[in-house]
Amino acid sequence: MNIDSVNQQIQVQREKLLAHSLYKNIQSPEDLQTFLKHHVFAVWDFMSLLKALQNNLTCTTLPWKPVGNPVTRYLINEIVLGEETDVDDEGLYKSHYEMYLEAMDVCGASTTQINSFVSQLTDVDSVQRVLESSNLPNSIKEFLQFTFQLIAEGKPHKIAAAFTFGREDLIPDMFTAILKDMQQEYPSINLKKLVYYFERHIEVDGDTHGPLAYKMVEELCGNDTEKWEEVQAVAIASLEKRIVLWDGILAEINVQTHA
């Protein structure tokens, strides 16, 4: 088994996501703002997977000691550099998560839920506790619970599978086109930073981080058939959880539309 065979096995879920009816139902600034306040949890979740991999594959404690495979150390550190300190539309260093929050603020989407959630977290164990006591939609809870169960399990190849096959290239080019059309139709809403985020994130994923992530999975699995089977299972589950998240966003948009 290899990357190509995993990609073949997840094709059904990928196609379902790319063709999800959510996109054609984002027809107003209010619909977009609903999308953003849900999707930001996936952006934060992605950064958490990223740091979980760095913690597992490199030395992040003192005293420093060489940890693991130098190749996987390089791959994850290279990805962390770009995701945690990329350059925004004004040439300033920011993480992709911070870029996203800024874009939400500029276009009038509420960041209250995500900021409140993150502010209550103290360690990995607190994530489940805060989720259980929160009034977040079940779709967000289910999405995050899956991720942090993987992180708690601590198997790098499984964490890498969720990180690699659940990336933002799941958002099709048509979404950026929707944003640009909406900007023309509703000139009072400023979507410049949001368009930059999606174009930049998808560009970096496709050109650099995607290939690096594939290489990382290959290094972590080697010729171990059991690990490859676990990677495939996690990849499919990750996409199914993203579909749950998308279904939750669409449900809220439909409630607003018919209110």
C-alpha positions in Angstrom: 0.0 0.0 0.0 1.1 3.6 -0.7 -0.1 7.2 -1.0 -1.7 6.5 -4.4 -3.7 3.6 -3.1 -4.9 5.6 -0.1 -6.0 8.4 -2.4 -7.9 5.9 -4.5 -9.7 4.5 -1.4 -10.8 7.9 -0.2 -12.1 9.1 -3.6 -15.7 8.6 -2.8 -15.5 10.8 0.4 -13.4 13.4 -1.4 -15.9 13.7 -4.2 -18.8 14.0 -1.8 -17.1 16.8 0.0 -16.1 18.7 -3.2 -19.7 18.3 -4.5 -21.4 19.1 -1.2 -24.5 21.3 -1.6 -23.2 23.6 1.2 -21.3 25.7 -1.4 -24.2 26.5 -3.6 -26.2 27.5 -0.5 -23.8 30.2 0.5 -25.7 33.0 -1.2 -25.4 36.0 1.2 -23.0 37.6 3.6 -25.0 36.1 6.5 -24.6 32.6 5.0 -20.9 33.2 4.6 -20.6 34.4 8.2 -22.3 31.2 9.4 -19.8 29.1 7.3 -16.8 31.0 8.8 -17.8 30.7 12.4 -18.1 26.9 12.0 -15.1 26.4 9.7 -12.7 28.3 12.0 -12.8 25.3 14.3 -11.4 23.2 11.5 -8.6 25.8 11.0 -7.8 25.6 14.7 -8.1 21.8 14.6 -5.6 21.7 11.8 -3.1 23.7 13.8 -3.6 21.3 16.7 -2.8 18.3 14.5 0.3 20.2 13.2 1.7 20.8 16.7 0.8 17.2 17.8 3.0 15.9 15.0 5.8 18.3 15.9 5.6 17.2 19.5 5.7 13.5 18.5 8.4 13.7 15.8 10.8 16.3 17.2 12.2 17.3 20.6 10.1 20.1 22.1 11.2 19.7 25.7 14.4 20.4 27.6 17.1 19.2 27.7 17.2 18.7 24.0 17.9 15.3 22.6 17.6 14.0 19.0 14.2 12.5 18.5 13.1 10.0 15.8 13.9 10.1 12.1 15.8 13.2 10.9 13.8 13.1 7.7 10.4 13.3 9.5 11.9 16.0 11.8 12.7 18.1 8.7 9.3 17.5 7.0 7.2 18.5 10.0 9.4 21.5 11.0 9.2 22.8 7.4 5.4 22.6 7.5 5.2 24.2 10.9 7.3 27.1 9.7 4.9 27.9 6.9 1.6 27.2 8.8 2.6 29.0 12.0 4.5 32.0 10.6 3.3 32.6 7.0 3.1 36.0 5.4 -0.3 37.7 5.3 -1.7 40.0 2.6 0.2 43.0 4.2 3.5 41.2 4.4 3.2 40.5 8.2 4.1 37.2 9.8 1.0 35.3 11.1 -0.2 31.8 11.5 -2.9 30.7 9.2 -5.3 30.6 12.1 -4.6 34.2 13.0 -5.1 35.2 9.4 -8.4 33.5 9.4 -9.6 35.2 12.6 -8.5 38.6 11.1 -10.4 37.9 7.9 -13.5 36.9 10.0 -13.3 40.2 11.9 -13.0 42.3 8.7 -16.0 40.7 7.0 -18.2 40.8 10.1 -18.2 37.1 11.1 -18.4 36.5 14.8 -15.3 35.1 16.5 -17.0 34.9 19.9 -17.5 31.1 19.9 -14.0 30.1 18.8 -12.3 32.7 21.1 -14.4 31.6 24.1 -13.6 27.9 23.4 -9.9 28.4 23.0 -9.6 30.7 26.0 -11.0 27.9 28.3 -8.4 25.3 27.2 -5.5 24.6 29.5 -4.1 21.4 28.1 -5.0 18.5 25.8 -7.2 16.8 28.4 -9.3 20.0 28.8 -10.5 19.9 25.2 -13.0 17.1 25.8 -14.2 18.6 29.1 -14.8 22.1 27.5 -16.5 20.5 24.5 -18.9 18.6 26.8 -19.9 21.7 28.7 -20.2 24.0 25.7 -23.2 24.8 23.6 -21.3 24.3 20.3 -23.2 22.5 17.5 -22.9 18.7 17.7 -21.2 18.7 14.3 -18.3 20.8 15.6 -18.1 18.7 18.8 -18.0 15.4 16.8 -15.3 16.9 14.4 -13.1 18.0 17.2 -13.6 14.9 19.4 -12.4 12.7 16.6 -9.2 14.7 16.2 -8.3 14.8 19.9 -9.0 11.1 20.3 -6.3 10.6 17.7 -4.0 13.1 19.4 -4.5 11.3 22.8 -3.8 7.9 21.2 -0.4 9.4 20.2 0.3 7.3 17.1 2.2 9.7 14.7 1.2 7.9 11.5 -2.5 8.2 12.4 -2.2 11.8 13.4 -0.4 12.4 10.1 -3.2 10.7 8.2 -5.8 13.1 9.6 -3.5 16.0 8.9 -2.6 15.0 5.4 -5.9 13.8 4.0 -8.2 16.2 5.7 -6.5 19.4 4.3 -8.0 22.6 2.9 -7.6 21.4 -0.6 -11.0 19.8 0.2 -12.4 23.2 -0.4 -12.9 23.5 -4.2 -11.9 26.5 -6.4 -15.6 27.3 -6.8 -15.6 28.5 -3.2 -13.1 31.3 -4.0 -15.2 32.2 -7.0 -18.3 32.4 -4.7 -16.3 34.8 -2.5 -15.3 37.0 -5.4 -18.9 37.1 -6.8 -20.2 38.0 -3.3 -17.7 40.8 -3.0 -19.0 42.3 -6.2 -22.6 41.8 -5.3 -22.2 43.1 -1.7 -19.4 45.7 -1.9 -20.0 46.8 1.8 -18.5 43.4 3.0 -14.7 43.2 2.8 -13.6 39.8 1.7 -10.1 40.7 0.6 -8.4 39.0 3.5 -10.6 36.0 3.3 -9.9 35.5 -0.4 -6.2 35.9 0.3 -6.4 33.2 3.1 -8.0 30.6 0.9 -5.9 31.3 -2.1 -2.7 31.3 -0.1 -3.6 28.2 2.0 -4.6 26.1 -1.0 -1.5 27.3 -2.9 0.8 26.4 -0.1 -0.9 23.0 0.4 -0.8 22.1 -3.2 2.8 23.3 -4.0 4.7 22.6 -0.8 2.9 21.3 2.3 0.8 18.6 0.5 3.9 16.9 -1.0 5.8 17.2 2.3 2.9 15.7 4.2 2.7 12.8 1.8 6.4 12.2 2.2 5.9 12.3 6.0 3.2 9.6 5.9 5.5 7.5 3.7 8.4 7.8 6.1 6.2 7.0 9.1 4.6 3.9 7.5 7.5 2.5 5.5 6.6 -1.0 4.5 4.4 -1.7 7.5 1.1 -2.9 6.0 -0.8 -2.5 9.3 0.2 1.2 9.6 -0.9 1.8 6.0 -4.3 0.2 6.7 -4.6 2.4 9.8 -3.7 5.5 7.7 -6.4 4.6 5.2 -9.0 4.1 7.9 -8.2 7.4 9.5 -8.2 9.2 6.2 -11.7 7.9 5.4 -12.9 8.8 8.9 -11.4 12.3 8.7 -13.3 13.0 5.5 -16.5 11.6 6.9 -16.1 13.9 10.0 -15.6 16.9 7.6 -18.8 15.9 5.9 -20.6 16.0 9.3 -19.1 19.5 9.8 -20.3 20.6 6.4 -23.8 19.1 7.1 -24.0 21.1 10.3 -23.1 24.4 8.6 -25.7 23.7 5.9 -28.4 22.9 8.5 -27.8 26.2 10.2 -27.9 28.2 7.0 -31.2 26.5 6.1 -32.7 27.4 9.4 -31.6 31.0 8.9 -33.0 31.1 5.4 -36.4 29.8 6.4 -36.6 31.7 9.7 
